[in-house]
Amino acid sequence: MRHVYVRGILALIWLVAAIVSGVSGNMEMATLYVLMGGAFGYSAYASWKKANNGKKGS
């Protein structure tokens, strides 16, 4: 389950980097960071769903 937390934290870091890049005006890098954040977020969500498959209440 620890890998899910690590991927989730990395997704948040990428999304914060996207916000910072967007505010500073570097939209190309902001787009890349949003894509990377989305990829890590999706990976974390898919792993979490796979780990909790068949468990109720989680």
Protein Blocks (a to p, Z undefined) as FASTA:
>chain_A
ZZmmmmmmmmmmmmmmmmmmmmnopaklmmmmmmmmmmmmmmmmmmmmmmmgoiahZZ
